[in-house]
Amino acid sequence: MTAAEETTTGRTLVEAGAPVAGSMSAAAATVVFEPAAARVQVHDGFAAVLRRAAADAAGLPTGRERVRAGAALAFAVEHAVTLHRAGRAVRGDDFLADRPGNRPVADELTEAVLLAARASTDERRVRHLGYLLAEVAVSPDLDPGVVGRALRLAGALGWRQLALLAAVGRRDRVPLPMTPLDDDPRGWTAWAAREDVAELQRTGLLDPPPAQPRPGGAALPRLRMADLRLTRRGVLVHRLLVLEVLREDAVTAALADLGLPRS
């Protein structure tokens, strides 16, 4: 494939993300494939990674997987622009560098993110997968193994669980409800939401872990959302998916599913 063909097909792939990423997809494609015409910029090396990924994914057939792949790249550009404006520089280690007999780490990670995005039938997750790609590019403290772990942890979580992690992560500025959680709600929605919380505790993303039965059958303390804290695993997922900016209406909906008001 010539450079011109790579640009044409790759740009088309990014622009195909419009059903998920909106009009921002076209602007993102310009940043990556025609930077001289763009009003904002990203690091040249990071843009090159995105161009290669878009060209590789350009052969995907028309369908939602193609849409999600393009949208993930567009969201990566969106967050990269934000980070660039904030003065966060692309990492200076070997993240972008060629390796003997292997691709750059950045290329491998980008492929993994696009595979995760393509599989995300809940397309609200795609935004945060794209954000992860840009966040890792400016985080030299995170090696490929740590990022891979974060992707695996995030891949097992539903949208409501991400919203619950976001709620706990912003607890210092938006207090969480003090109302005790019902341990066995009768309604299915509330029951499933309570199971989501318990699963986050069991998988080590939230502290405290689920309470264990006491000797003699003594009553267990009732859990409140205000009691929950992010563990180190939880901090990793929260940080890389940039859940700090997850939509407030999603957090409100998750708490409502638990039968709790927003404090």
Beta strands, then each sheet from edge to edge (+ up, - down):
strand 1: 206-207
strand 2: 229-230
sheet 1: 1+ 2-
end
